[in-house]
Amino acid sequence: MARFAVEYVYTADTAKRDEVRPAHRAFLAEAQGRGELLVSGPWANNTGALLVFEVEDEDALKTLLEHDPFAEADLVSRVRINEFNPVLGSWLAG
C-alpha cells in the first residue's frame, strides 16, 4: 500500500459546492470506512482541500477520485497527487 497526498483546487462555484458537499462527504466517509482515506479537510480560505489516502497505487487512487461527487460535478479545477512517505508522526507504527 502507498500513501498519497492529494490537493484539490476548487472552482469558484461556491453555491454548487455547498449543494454537492453532503454527497462529497458521504463519498469520503465511505473511503475512510474502507481504510483508504486517512484524513481530509478544506483549506481555511475554502479555495481547495488536502486529502491523504492509502491505496494500492496511483492508478487505483485516480479511479477512486473520479467518483468523488465534487469531481463528477466539475467543482475541482485542479488535482495534484504526490506519493507521500511519512517518516515521523502518529500514522507510523511504533
N, CA, C and O atoms as CSV, one atom per row, in Angstrom:
chain,resi,resn,atom,element,x,y,z
A,1,MET,N,N,0.848,-1.186,0.000
A,1,MET,CA,C,0.000,0.000,0.000
A,1,MET,C,C,0.889,1.244,0.000
A,1,MET,O,O,1.982,1.260,0.566
A,2,ALA,N,N,0.381,2.271,-0.650
A,2,ALA,CA,C,1.109,3.527,-0.736
A,2,ALA,C,C,0.227,4.657,-0.221
A,2,ALA,O,O,-1.000,4.598,-0.301
A,3,ARG,N,N,0.873,5.671,0.303
A,3,ARG,CA,C,0.148,6.853,0.770
A,3,ARG,C,C,0.332,7.983,-0.229
A,3,ARG,O,O,1.408,8.172,-0.797
A,4,PHE,N,N,-0.751,8.730,-0.426
A,4,PHE,CA,C,-0.734,9.827,-1.377
A,4,PHE,C,C,-1.375,11.060,-0.760
A,4,PHE,O,O,-2.432,10.982,-0.134
A,5,ALA,N,N,-0.717,12.198,-0.945
A,5,ALA,CA,C,-1.299,13.492,-0.598
A,5,ALA,C,C,-1.937,14.039,-1.856
A,5,ALA,O,O,-1.302,14.115,-2.908
A,6,VAL,N,N,-3.199,14.420,-1.739
A,6,VAL,CA,C,-3.959,14.936,-2.872
A,6,VAL,C,C,-4.382,16.355,-2.541
A,6,VAL,O,O,-4.982,16.609,-1.496
A,7,GLU,N,N,-4.065,17.280,-3.440
A,7,GLU,CA,C,-4.527,18.652,-3.272
A,7,GLU,C,C,-5.585,18.942,-4.325
A,7,GLU,O,O,-5.366,18.774,-5.525
A,8,TYR,N,N,-6.726,19.378,-3.842
A,8,TYR,CA,C,-7.798,19.848,-4.721
A,8,TYR,C,C,-7.737,21.372,-4.767
A,8,TYR,O,O,-7.510,22.022,-3.746
A,9,VAL,N,N,-7.939,21.935,-5.950
A,9,VAL,CA,C,-8.206,23.359,-6.105
A,9,VAL,C,C,-9.635,23.441,-6.615
A,9,VAL,O,O,-9.975,22.866,-7.649
A,10,TYR,N,N,-10.459,24.160,-5.880
A,10,TYR,CA,C,-11.874,24.254,-6.214
A,10,TYR,C,C,-12.142,25.312,-7.286
A,10,TYR,O,O,-11.380,26.268,-7.438
A,11,THR,N,N,-13.218,25.127,-8.012
A,11,THR,CA,C,-13.722,26.177,-8.897
A,11,THR,C,C,-14.366,27.256,-8.024
A,11,THR,O,O,-14.504,27.085,-6.813
A,12,ALA,N,N,-14.751,28.349,-8.640
A,12,ALA,CA,C,-15.343,29.466,-7.897
A,12,ALA,C,C,-16.824,29.271,-7.580
A,12,ALA,O,O,-17.421,30.121,-6.919
A,13,ASP,N,N,-17.427,28.181,-8.032
A,13,ASP,CA,C,-18.868,27.965,-7.872
A,13,ASP,C,C,-19.187,27.467,-6.456
A,13,ASP,O,O,-19.409,26.276,-6.241
A,14,THR,N,N,-19.206,28.391,-5.505
A,14,THR,CA,C,-19.426,28.004,-4.107
A,14,THR,C,C,-20.851,27.508,-3.856
A,14,THR,O,O,-21.060,26.631,-3.017
A,15,ALA,N,N,-21.816,28.049,-4.560
A,15,ALA,CA,C,-23.209,27.608,-4.363
A,15,ALA,C,C,-23.357,26.139,-4.761
A,15,ALA,O,O,-23.978,25.361,-4.038
A,16,LYS,N,N,-22.798,25.763,-5.894
A,16,LYS,CA,C,-22.885,24.366,-6.327
A,16,LYS,C,C,-22.089,23.470,-5.385
A,16,LYS,O,O,-22.506,22.351,-5.089
A,17,ARG,N,N,-20.942,23.962,-4.913
A,17,ARG,CA,C,-20.137,23.179,-3.972
A,17,ARG,C,C,-20.919,22.918,-2.691
A,17,ARG,O,O,-20.893,21.807,-2.161
A,18,ASP,N,N,-21.612,23.932,-2.194
A,18,ASP,CA,C,-22.441,23.753,-0.994
A,18,ASP,C,C,-23.530,22.708,-1.232
A,18,ASP,O,O,-23.849,21.919,-0.343
A,19,GLU,N,N,-24.091,22.712,-2.430
A,19,GLU,CA,C,-25.154,21.764,-2.780
A,19,GLU,C,C,-24.623,20.330,-2.837
A,19,GLU,O,O,-25.306,19.402,-2.402
A,20,VAL,N,N,-23.427,20.143,-3.361
A,20,VAL,CA,C,-22.867,18.802,-3.576
A,20,VAL,C,C,-22.098,18.299,-2.350
A,20,VAL,O,O,-21.825,17.103,-2.248
A,21,ARG,N,N,-21.746,19.188,-1.425
A,21,ARG,CA,C,-20.907,18.817,-0.277
A,21,ARG,C,C,-21.424,17.596,0.501
A,21,ARG,O,O,-20.605,16.746,0.851
A,22,PRO,N,N,-22.711,17.453,0.793
A,22,PRO,CA,C,-23.134,16.261,1.539
A,22,PRO,C,C,-22.777,14.950,0.813
A,22,PRO,O,O,-22.351,13.989,1.455
A,23,ALA,N,N,-22.944,14.907,-0.490
A,23,ALA,CA,C,-22.582,13.703,-1.247
A,23,ALA,C,C,-21.063,13.506,-1.254
A,23,ALA,O,O,-20.581,12.378,-1.157
A,24,HIS,N,N,-20.321,14.592,-1.367
A,24,HIS,CA,C,-18.849,14.532,-1.318
A,24,HIS,C,C,-18.396,13.968,0.024
A,24,HIS,O,O,-17.533,13.092,0.074
A,25,ARG,N,N,-18.967,14.463,1.092
A,25,ARG,CA,C,-18.558,13.981,2.426
A,25,ARG,C,C,-18.990,12.536,2.662
A,25,ARG,O,O,-18.290,11.792,3.349
A,26,ALA,N,N,-20.115,12.134,2.114
A,26,ALA,CA,C,-20.525,10.723,2.209
A,26,ALA,C,C,-19.541,9.842,1.450
A,26,ALA,O,O,-19.178,8.766,1.926
A,27,PHE,N,N,-19.109,10.285,0.280
A,27,PHE,CA,C,-18.098,9.574,-0.506
A,27,PHE,C,C,-16.816,9.420,0.307
A,27,PHE,O,O,-16.238,8.334,0.353
A,28,LEU,N,N,-16.368,10.504,0.949
A,28,LEU,CA,C,-15.149,10.449,1.752
A,28,LEU,C,C,-15.319,9.536,2.967
A,28,LEU,O,O,-14.393,8.814,3.335
A,29,ALA,N,N,-16.494,9.568,3.588
A,29,ALA,CA,C,-16.747,8.701,4.740
A,29,ALA,C,C,-16.684,7.233,4.343
A,29,ALA,O,O,-16.186,6.401,5.101
A,30,GLU,N,N,-17.190,6.914,3.153
A,30,GLU,CA,C,-17.109,5.533,2.661
A,30,GLU,C,C,-15.658,5.132,2.432
A,30,GLU,O,O,-15.256,4.020,2.773
A,31,ALA,N,N,-14.873,6.035,1.854
A,31,ALA,CA,C,-13.445,5.754,1.630
A,31,ALA,C,C,-12.721,5.576,2.959
A,31,ALA,O,O,-11.835,4.730,3.079
A,32,GLN,N,N,-13.095,6.369,3.953
A,32,GLN,CA,C,-12.498,6.224,5.277
A,32,GLN,C,C,-12.880,4.875,5.886
A,32,GLN,O,O,-12.045,4.202,6.492
A,33,GLY,N,N,-14.125,4.490,5.726
A,33,GLY,CA,C,-14.595,3.212,6.258
A,33,GLY,C,C,-13.880,2.019,5.644
A,33,GLY,O,O,-13.726,0.985,6.293
A,34,ARG,N,N,-13.442,2.155,4.400
A,34,ARG,CA,C,-12.679,1.086,3.736
A,34,ARG,C,C,-11.193,1.151,4.058
A,34,ARG,O,O,-10.417,0.308,3.607
A,35,GLY,N,N,-10.795,2.162,4.845
A,35,GLY,CA,C,-9.394,2.321,5.209
A,35,GLY,C,C,-8.562,3.029,4.152
A,35,GLY,O,O,-7.334,3.036,4.239
A,36,GLU,N,N,-9.208,3.627,3.151
A,36,GLU,CA,C,-8.480,4.301,2.072
A,36,GLU,C,C,-8.166,5.755,2.403
A,36,GLU,O,O,-7.083,6.241,2.080
A,37,LEU,N,N,-9.091,6.446,3.038
A,37,LEU,CA,C,-8.892,7.853,3.381
A,37,LEU,C,C,-8.366,7.947,4.805
A,37,LEU,O,O,-8.983,7.430,5.737
A,38,LEU,N,N,-7.216,8.612,4.974
A,38,LEU,CA,C,-6.640,8.785,6.298
A,38,LEU,C,C,-7.069,10.101,6.941
A,38,LEU,O,O,-7.329,10.158,8.143
A,39,VAL,N,N,-7.139,11.156,6.133
A,39,VAL,CA,C,-7.537,12.471,6.648
A,39,VAL,C,C,-7.914,13.341,5.459
A,39,VAL,O,O,-7.409,13.157,4.352
A,40,SER,N,N,-8.807,14.288,5.703
A,40,SER,CA,C,-9.161,15.250,4.654
A,40,SER,C,C,-9.734,16.496,5.302
A,40,SER,O,O,-10.234,16.468,6.426
A,41,GLY,N,N,-9.647,17.579,4.566
A,41,GLY,CA,C,-10.242,18.814,5.024
A,41,GLY,C,C,-9.925,19.953,4.084
A,41,GLY,O,O,-8.929,19.923,3.362
A,42,PRO,N,N,-10.797,20.977,4.100
A,42,PRO,CA,C,-10.602,22.125,3.215
A,42,PRO,C,C,-9.548,23.079,3.773
A,42,PRO,O,O,-9.281,23.113,4.974
A,43,TRP,N,N,-8.959,23.852,2.858
A,43,TRP,CA,C,-8.105,24.955,3.295
A,43,TRP,C,C,-8.993,25.960,4.025
A,43,TRP,O,O,-10.184,26.064,3.731
A,44,ALA,N,N,-8.430,26.686,4.956
A,44,ALA,CA,C,-9.205,27.664,5.736
A,44,ALA,C,C,-9.842,28.731,4.851
A,44,ALA,O,O,-10.877,29.290,5.211
A,45,ASN,N,N,-9.241,29.021,3.704
A,45,ASN,CA,C,-9.799,30.041,2.818
A,45,ASN,C,C,-10.777,29.451,1.793
A,45,ASN,O,O,-11.255,30.165,0.912
A,46,ASN,N,N,-11.071,28.166,1.907
A,46,ASN,CA,C,-12.056,27.458,1.072
A,46,ASN,C,C,-11.746,27.473,-0.424
A,46,ASN,O,O,-12.657,27.418,-1.251
A,47,THR,N,N,-10.464,27.548,-0.770
A,47,THR,CA,C,-10.079,27.507,-2.186
A,47,THR,C,C,-9.743,26.094,-2.647
A,47,THR,O,O,-9.537,25.853,-3.836
A,48,GLY,N,N,-9.691,25.170,-1.703
A,48,GLY,CA,C,-9.336,23.799,-2.041
A,48,GLY,C,C,-9.266,22.954,-0.789
A,48,GLY,O,O,-9.787,23.319,0.264
A,49,ALA,N,N,-8.601,21.797,-0.931
A,49,ALA,CA,C,-8.542,20.863,0.193
A,49,ALA,C,C,-7.310,19.983,0.085
A,49,ALA,O,O,-6.687,19.873,-0.972
A,50,LEU,N,N,-6.975,19.358,1.209
A,50,LEU,CA,C,-5.926,18.353,1.263
A,50,LEU,C,C,-6.567,17.042,1.709
A,50,LEU,O,O,-7.326,17.002,2.678
A,51,LEU,N,N,-6.248,15.973,0.984
A,51,LEU,CA,C,-6.757,14.642,1.316
A,51,LEU,C,C,-5.566,13.691,1.307
A,51,LEU,O,O,-4.710,13.779,0.426
A,52,VAL,N,N,-5.503,12.801,2.258
A,52,VAL,CA,C,-4.420,11.815,2.306
A,52,VAL,C,C,-5.049,10.428,2.258
A,52,VAL,O,O,-5.894,10.077,3.082
A,53,PHE,N,N,-4.616,9.653,1.276
A,53,PHE,CA,C,-5.146,8.317,1.036
A,53,PHE,C,C,-4.063,7.261,1.186
A,53,PHE,O,O,-2.878,7.532,0.993
A,54,GLU,N,N,-4.487,6.059,1.533
A,54,GLU,CA,C,-3.621,4.886,1.498
A,54,GLU,C,C,-4.325,3.854,0.605
A,54,GLU,O,O,-5.344,3.273,0.980
A,55,VAL,N,N,-3.755,3.648,-0.574
A,55,VAL,CA,C,-4.337,2.761,-1.571
A,55,VAL,C,C,-3.226,1.947,-2.231
A,55,VAL,O,O,-2.041,2.152,-1.968
A,56,GLU,N,N,-3.637,1.028,-3.087
A,56,GLU,CA,C,-2.682,0.128,-3.740
A,56,GLU,C,C,-1.652,0.887,-4.577
A,56,GLU,O,O,-0.451,0.648,-4.453
A,57,ASP,N,N,-2.118,1.794,-5.423
A,57,ASP,CA,C,-1.200,2.537,-6.290
A,57,ASP,C,C,-1.904,3.784,-6.819
A,57,ASP,O,O,-3.083,4.004,-6.542
A,58,GLU,N,N,-1.178,4.595,-7.579
A,58,GLU,CA,C,-1.733,5.849,-8.066
A,58,GLU,C,C,-2.894,5.632,-9.021
A,58,GLU,O,O,-3.834,6.427,-9.037
A,59,ASP,N,N,-2.849,4.576,-9.815
A,59,ASP,CA,C,-3.967,4.299,-10.720
A,59,ASP,C,C,-5.249,4.032,-9.940
A,59,ASP,O,O,-6.320,4.509,-10.317
A,60,ALA,N,N,-5.140,3.269,-8.851
A,60,ALA,CA,C,-6.310,2.997,-8.012
A,60,ALA,C,C,-6.845,4.292,-7.403
A,60,ALA,O,O,-8.056,4.490,-7.306
A,61,LEU,N,N,-5.933,5.163,-6.998
A,61,LEU,CA,C,-6.348,6.446,-6.431
A,61,LEU,C,C,-7.072,7.293,-7.472
A,61,LEU,O,O,-8.125,7.863,-7.182
A,62,LYS,N,N,-6.525,7.381,-8.668
A,62,LYS,CA,C,-7.166,8.176,-9.719
A,62,LYS,C,C,-8.559,7.647,-10.040
A,62,LYS,O,O,-9.487,8.426,-10.258
A,63,THR,N,N,-8.706,6.340,-10.068
A,63,THR,CA,C,-10.021,5.742,-10.307
A,63,THR,C,C,-10.984,6.112,-9.191
A,63,THR,O,O,-12.138,6.455,-9.447
A,64,LEU,N,N,-10.511,6.043,-7.961
A,64,LEU,CA,C,-11.332,6.425,-6.813
A,64,LEU,C,C,-11.766,7.885,-6.906
A,64,LEU,O,O,-12.942,8.200,-6.722
A,65,LEU,N,N,-10.821,8.771,-7.192
A,65,LEU,CA,C,-11.113,10.207,-7.230
A,65,LEU,C,C,-12.092,10.581,-8.339
A,65,LEU,O,O,-12.823,11.563,-8.211
A,66,GLU,N,N,-12.113,9.817,-9.416
A,66,GLU,CA,C,-13.064,10.082,-10.498
A,66,GLU,C,C,-14.510,9.995,-10.026
A,66,GLU,O,O,-15.399,10.601,-10.625
A,67,HIS,N,N,-14.747,9.245,-8.954
A,67,HIS,CA,C,-16.099,9.032,-8.445
A,67,HIS,C,C,-16.474,9.991,-7.315
A,67,HIS,O,O,-17.573,9.912,-6.766
A,68,ASP,N,N,-15.564,10.890,-6.974
A,68,ASP,CA,C,-15.880,11.904,-5.973
A,68,ASP,C,C,-16.966,12.814,-6.552
A,68,ASP,O,O,-16.800,13.330,-7.657
A,69,PRO,N,N,-18.058,13.019,-5.843
A,69,PRO,CA,C,-19.112,13.894,-6.357
A,69,PRO,C,C,-18.623,15.296,-6.724
A,69,PRO,O,O,-19.174,15.903,-7.643
A,70,PHE,N,N,-17.611,15.827,-6.040
A,70,PHE,CA,C,-17.057,17.122,-6.435
A,70,PHE,C,C,-16.449,17.035,-7.829
A,70,PHE,O,O,-16.615,17.952,-8.633
A,71,ALA,N,N,-15.746,15.941,-8.125
A,71,ALA,CA,C,-15.153,15.761,-9.452
A,71,ALA,C,C,-16.251,15.564,-10.500
A,71,ALA,O,O,-16.196,16.148,-11.582
A,72,GLU,N,N,-17.228,14.752,-10.177
A,72,GLU,CA,C,-18.322,14.483,-11.126
A,72,GLU,C,C,-19.115,15.746,-11.450
A,72,GLU,O,O,-19.669,15.871,-12.543
A,73,ALA,N,N,-19.169,16.682,-10.501
A,73,ALA,CA,C,-19.907,17.933,-10.703
A,73,ALA,C,C,-18.993,19.044,-11.233
A,73,ALA,O,O,-19.399,20.206,-11.283
A,74,ASP,N,N,-17.777,18.700,-11.624
A,74,ASP,CA,C,-16.809,19.673,-12.157
A,74,ASP,C,C,-16.542,20.823,-11.187
A,74,ASP,O,O,-16.467,21.982,-11.594
A,75,LEU,N,N,-16.402,20.499,-9.927
A,75,LEU,CA,C,-16.121,21.503,-8.902
A,75,LEU,C,C,-14.649,21.570,-8.525
A,75,LEU,O,O,-14.256,22.391,-7.696
A,76,VAL,N,N,-13.836,20.717,-9.127
A,76,VAL,CA,C,-12.402,20.692,-8.863
A,76,VAL,C,C,-11.689,21.104,-10.145
A,76,VAL,O,O,-11.779,20.421,-11.166
A,77,SER,N,N,-10.980,22.231,-10.081
A,77,SER,CA,C,-10.308,22.723,-11.289
A,77,SER,C,C,-8.931,22.106,-11.472
A,77,SER,O,O,-8.415,22.048,-12.588
A,78,ARG,N,N,-8.330,21.642,-10.366
A,78,ARG,CA,C,-7.005,21.036,-10.466
A,78,ARG,C,C,-6.841,20.016,-9.348
A,78,ARG,O,O,-7.274,20.232,-8.216
A,79,VAL,N,N,-6.207,18.899,-9.694
A,79,VAL,CA,C,-5.884,17.866,-8.720
A,79,VAL,C,C,-4.375,17.625,-8.804
A,79,VAL,O,O,-3.831,17.368,-9.878
A,80,ARG,N,N,-3.728,17.713,-7.672
A,80,ARG,CA,C,-2.290,17.440,-7.601
A,80,ARG,C,C,-2.099,16.232,-6.693
A,80,ARG,O,O,-2.541,16.235,-5.544
A,81,ILE,N,N,-1.441,15.204,-7.208
A,81,ILE,CA,C,-1.228,13.961,-6.468
A,81,ILE,C,C,0.269,13.759,-6.279
A,81,ILE,O,O,1.044,13.830,-7.233
A,82,ASN,N,N,0.663,13.509,-5.041
A,82,ASN,CA,C,2.054,13.180,-4.726
A,82,ASN,C,C,2.087,11.979,-3.800
A,82,ASN,O,O,1.365,11.933,-2.804
A,83,GLU,N,N,2.928,11.001,-4.133
A,83,GLU,CA,C,3.122,9.900,-3.190
A,83,GLU,C,C,3.795,10.484,-1.957
A,83,GLU,O,O,4.710,11.301,-2.060
A,84,PHE,N,N,3.335,10.061,-0.811
A,84,PHE,CA,C,3.729,10.639,0.471
A,84,PHE,C,C,4.419,9.566,1.309
A,84,PHE,O,O,3.866,8.486,1.516
A,85,ASN,N,N,5.622,9.860,1.788
A,85,ASN,CA,C,6.391,8.911,2.594
A,85,ASN,C,C,6.647,9.501,3.977
A,85,ASN,O,O,7.719,10.055,4.217
A,86,PRO,N,N,5.678,9.393,4.895
A,86,PRO,CA,C,5.877,9.962,6.224
A,86,PRO,C,C,7.004,9.237,6.968
A,86,PRO,O,O,7.122,8.013,6.900
A,87,VAL,N,N,7.819,10.007,7.673
A,87,VAL,CA,C,8.907,9.419,8.452
A,87,VAL,C,C,8.742,9.659,9.958
A,87,VAL,O,O,9.378,8.985,10.768
A,88,LEU,N,N,7.904,10.604,10.324
A,88,LEU,CA,C,7.614,10.887,11.731
A,88,LEU,C,C,6.118,11.134,11.877
A,88,LEU,O,O,5.464,11.630,10.959
A,89,GLY,N,N,5.594,10.784,13.034
A,89,GLY,CA,C,4.204,11.119,13.306
A,89,GLY,C,C,3.378,9.926,13.747
A,89,GLY,O,O,3.842,8.786,13.752
A,90,SER,N,N,2.146,10.221,14.117
A,90,SER,CA,C,1.275,9.220,14.715
A,90,SER,C,C,0.766,8.185,13.706
A,90,SER,O,O,0.216,7.163,14.115
A,91,TRP,N,N,0.934,8.420,12.407
A,91,TRP,CA,C,0.497,7.451,11.408
A,91,TRP,C,C,1.448,6.273,11.271
A,91,TRP,O,O,1.133,5.286,10.607
A,92,LEU,N,N,2.591,6.377,11.891
A,92,LEU,CA,C,3.607,5.335,11.760
A,92,LEU,C,C,3.482,4.335,12.894
A,92,LEU,O,O,3.203,4.700,14.036
A,93,ALA,N,N,3.694,3.065,12.564
A,93,ALA,CA,C,3.674,2.016,13.601
A,93,ALA,C,C,4.854,2.239,14.534
A,93,ALA,O,O,5.959,2.559,14.098
A,94,GLY,N,N,4.597,2.062,15.842
A,94,GLY,CA,C,5.605,2.294,16.868
A,94,GLY,C,C,6.769,1.438,16.729
A,94,GLY,O,O,7.700,1.527,17.529
